[in-house]
Amino acid sequence: MSFKENRAVRYFYEAKEELGKVAWPSRKEAIRSTLTVIGVSIGIAVYLGALDYGFNVLLEKLVIK
């Protein structure tokens, strides 16, 4: 069995070839996408936090009274 016939070696060799075909984003595009993801994540966290707080207040008023 030759070196390239080894399945593990062939896997990494082919993975390296495929990564060479990838159209990588520019630095500016990567930064913009990262900031978009962070912004959306923070927005969703604030929205869900507000819903949680509102439901908690509502539930406390219903249970205590």
C-alpha positions as CSV (number, residue, x, y, z in Angstrom):
1,M,0.0,0.0,0.0
2,S,1.5,3.3,-1.0
3,F,1.4,6.5,1.0
4,K,-1.6,8.1,-1.0
5,E,-3.6,4.9,-0.7
6,N,-3.9,5.3,3.1
7,R,-7.5,6.5,3.7
8,A,-6.5,9.0,6.4
9,V,-3.7,10.5,4.3
10,R,-6.0,10.7,1.2
11,Y,-8.7,12.4,3.3
12,F,-6.4,15.2,4.4
13,Y,-4.9,15.5,0.9
14,E,-8.3,15.9,-0.7
15,A,-9.5,18.3,2.1
16,K,-6.4,20.5,1.3
17,E,-7.3,20.5,-2.4
18,E,-10.9,21.5,-1.6
19,L,-9.8,24.4,0.6
20,G,-7.8,25.7,-2.3
21,K,-11.0,26.0,-4.3
22,V,-12.9,28.0,-1.7
23,A,-13.7,31.7,-2.5
24,W,-12.6,33.2,0.8
25,P,-14.2,36.6,1.7
26,S,-12.1,39.7,1.9
27,R,-11.1,41.1,5.3
28,K,-13.7,43.9,4.9
29,E,-16.5,41.4,4.1
30,A,-15.5,39.1,7.0
31,I,-15.5,42.0,9.5
32,R,-18.9,43.2,8.2
33,S,-20.4,39.8,8.5
34,T,-19.0,39.3,12.0
35,L,-20.4,42.6,13.2
36,T,-23.8,41.8,11.6
37,V,-23.9,38.4,13.5
38,I,-22.9,40.1,16.8
39,G,-25.5,42.9,16.3
40,V,-28.3,40.5,15.5
41,S,-27.3,38.2,18.4
42,I,-27.4,41.2,20.8
43,G,-30.7,42.3,19.4
44,I,-32.3,38.9,19.9
45,A,-30.8,38.6,23.4
46,V,-32.3,42.0,24.4
47,Y,-35.7,41.1,22.8
48,L,-35.9,37.7,24.6
49,G,-34.7,39.3,27.8
50,A,-37.5,41.8,27.7
51,L,-40.0,39.1,27.0
52,D,-38.7,37.0,29.9
53,Y,-38.9,40.0,32.2
54,G,-42.4,40.9,31.0
55,F,-43.7,37.4,31.5
56,N,-42.0,37.2,34.9
57,V,-43.7,40.4,36.1
58,L,-47.1,39.2,34.7
59,L,-46.8,35.8,36.3
60,E,-45.8,37.3,39.7
61,K,-48.9,39.5,39.5
62,L,-51.1,36.6,38.7
63,V,-49.7,34.2,41.3
64,I,-49.3,36.7,44.2
65,K,-52.8,38.2,43.9
